Amino acid sequence: MAATLPVTPRLPFKQETIHGDIKPANIILDADLNPKIYDFGFVRLYHKQKSEGTMSYTAPEVEDRSLEASADVYSFGVVMLILVSGRKNQDPEVRW
C-alpha cells in the first residue's frame, strides 16, 4: 500500500513517518484504483509523541507508551481484518 505525503523537496535526512490514525475512512483509491493513505492530520515525524488517532484502530500499547511505527502496522492489520471478515471491529455480535 502506498502512502502519500506531499513533502517537496524531499528531506535531506531520514525521518520515520508515523501516520497514527490508519483506518478505512483514511484510505482512498486513485484514478488507477491504487490505494492511498491520506489525512495526515496526526502524522508524526518520529518524535515518539502520544497518539491522537482513532482508539478502535490504535494498538493497545500506544495508550501506555509513546507512538511508534509498529502502531501503524497494528492499525493496518485491523483494517485488513475488517476487509476480510466484512465486519466492523466494534460489532457487538462478533467475538474476536
C-alpha positions as a Markdown table, in Angstrom:
| # | Residue | x | y | z |
|---|---|---|---|---|
| 1 | Met | 0.0 | 0.0 | 0.0 |
| 2 | Ala | 1.4 | 3.3 | -1.0 |
| 3 | Ala | 1.2 | 6.2 | 1.5 |
| 4 | Thr | 1.1 | 9.7 | 0.1 |
| 5 | Leu | 2.7 | 12.6 | 1.9 |
| 6 | Pro | 3.3 | 15.8 | -0.1 |
| 7 | Val | 6.8 | 16.7 | 1.1 |
| 8 | Thr | 8.6 | 18.7 | -1.5 |
| 9 | Pro | 11.5 | 18.8 | -1.8 |
| 10 | Arg | 12.5 | 15.6 | -0.2 |
| 11 | Leu | 14.0 | 15.9 | 3.2 |
| 12 | Pro | 17.8 | 15.6 | 3.1 |
| 13 | Phe | 17.8 | 13.4 | 6.3 |
| 14 | Lys | 16.0 | 10.2 | 7.2 |
| 15 | Gln | 13.0 | 10.5 | 9.5 |
| 16 | Glu | 10.4 | 7.9 | 10.0 |
| 17 | Thr | 6.9 | 9.0 | 9.2 |
| 18 | Ile | 4.2 | 7.7 | 11.5 |
| 19 | His | 0.6 | 8.2 | 10.4 |
| 20 | Gly | -1.0 | 7.4 | 13.8 |
| 21 | Asp | -4.6 | 7.1 | 12.5 |
| 22 | Ile | -4.8 | 4.4 | 9.8 |
| 23 | Lys | -8.4 | 3.3 | 9.4 |
| 24 | Pro | -10.7 | 2.5 | 6.4 |
| 25 | Ala | -12.0 | 6.1 | 6.2 |
| 26 | Asn | -8.4 | 7.3 | 5.6 |
| 27 | Ile | -7.8 | 5.0 | 2.7 |
| 28 | Ile | -8.8 | 6.3 | -0.8 |
| 29 | Leu | -8.4 | 4.9 | -4.3 |
| 30 | Asp | -6.7 | 7.0 | -7.1 |
| 31 | Ala | -7.8 | 7.0 | -10.7 |
| 32 | Asp | -6.0 | 3.7 | -11.3 |
| 33 | Leu | -7.6 | 2.1 | -8.2 |
| 34 | Asn | -4.4 | 2.2 | -6.3 |
| 35 | Pro | -5.0 | 2.6 | -2.5 |
| 36 | Lys | -3.6 | 5.8 | -0.9 |
| 37 | Ile | -3.4 | 6.7 | 2.7 |
| 38 | Tyr | -4.5 | 10.3 | 3.4 |
| 39 | Asp | -5.5 | 12.5 | 6.3 |
| 40 | Phe | -2.1 | 13.1 | 7.8 |
| 41 | Gly | -3.5 | 15.4 | 10.5 |
| 42 | Phe | -2.0 | 13.3 | 13.2 |
| 43 | Val | 1.2 | 12.4 | 11.4 |
| 44 | Arg | 4.4 | 12.5 | 13.4 |
| 45 | Leu | 7.9 | 12.7 | 12.2 |
| 46 | Tyr | 9.2 | 10.1 | 14.6 |
| 47 | His | 9.4 | 12.2 | 17.7 |
| 48 | Lys | 7.8 | 9.5 | 19.9 |
| 49 | Gln | 4.8 | 11.6 | 20.8 |
| 50 | Lys | 1.5 | 10.4 | 22.0 |
| 51 | Ser | -1.1 | 9.2 | 19.5 |
| 52 | Glu | -4.3 | 11.1 | 18.9 |
| 53 | Gly | -5.7 | 8.5 | 16.5 |
| 54 | Thr | -9.0 | 6.6 | 16.5 |
| 55 | Met | -8.9 | 4.3 | 19.5 |
| 56 | Ser | -10.6 | 1.3 | 17.9 |
| 57 | Tyr | -7.8 | 1.1 | 15.3 |
| 58 | Thr | -4.9 | 2.0 | 17.6 |
| 59 | Ala | -2.5 | -0.6 | 19.1 |
| 60 | Pro | -3.3 | -1.2 | 22.8 |
| 61 | Glu | 0.3 | -0.4 | 23.9 |
| 62 | Val | 0.1 | 3.1 | 22.5 |
| 63 | Glu | -2.0 | 4.2 | 25.4 |
| 64 | Asp | 0.8 | 3.4 | 27.9 |
| 65 | Arg | 3.8 | 4.2 | 25.7 |
| 66 | Ser | 4.8 | 6.7 | 23.1 |
| 67 | Leu | 3.7 | 6.4 | 19.4 |
| 68 | Glu | 5.9 | 4.1 | 17.3 |
| 69 | Ala | 5.8 | 2.8 | 13.7 |
| 70 | Ser | 4.5 | -0.6 | 14.9 |
| 71 | Ala | 1.3 | 1.1 | 15.8 |
| 72 | Asp | 0.6 | 1.8 | 12.1 |
| 73 | Val | 1.3 | -1.9 | 11.4 |
| 74 | Tyr | -1.3 | -2.9 | 14.0 |
| 75 | Ser | -3.8 | -0.4 | 12.6 |
| 76 | Phe | -3.3 | -1.8 | 9.1 |
| 77 | Gly | -3.8 | -5.3 | 10.4 |
| 78 | Val | -7.2 | -4.2 | 11.9 |
| 79 | Val | -8.1 | -2.7 | 8.5 |
| 80 | Met | -7.2 | -6.0 | 6.8 |
| 81 | Leu | -9.3 | -8.0 | 9.3 |
| 82 | Ile | -12.3 | -5.7 | 8.5 |
| 83 | Leu | -11.8 | -6.2 | 4.8 |
| 84 | Val | -11.5 | -10.0 | 5.0 |
| 85 | Ser | -14.3 | -10.5 | 7.6 |
| 86 | Gly | -16.7 | -7.9 | 6.3 |
| 87 | Arg | -17.5 | -6.8 | 9.8 |
| 88 | Lys | -16.6 | -3.7 | 11.8 |
| 89 | Asn | -14.2 | -4.1 | 14.7 |
| 90 | Gln | -16.8 | -2.7 | 17.1 |
| 91 | Asp | -19.6 | -5.1 | 16.1 |
| 92 | Pro | -21.2 | -6.2 | 19.4 |
| 93 | Glu | -22.3 | -9.6 | 17.8 |
| 94 | Val | -18.7 | -10.6 | 16.9 |
| 95 | Arg | -16.4 | -12.2 | 19.5 |
| 96 | Trp | -12.8 | -11.6 | 18.3 |
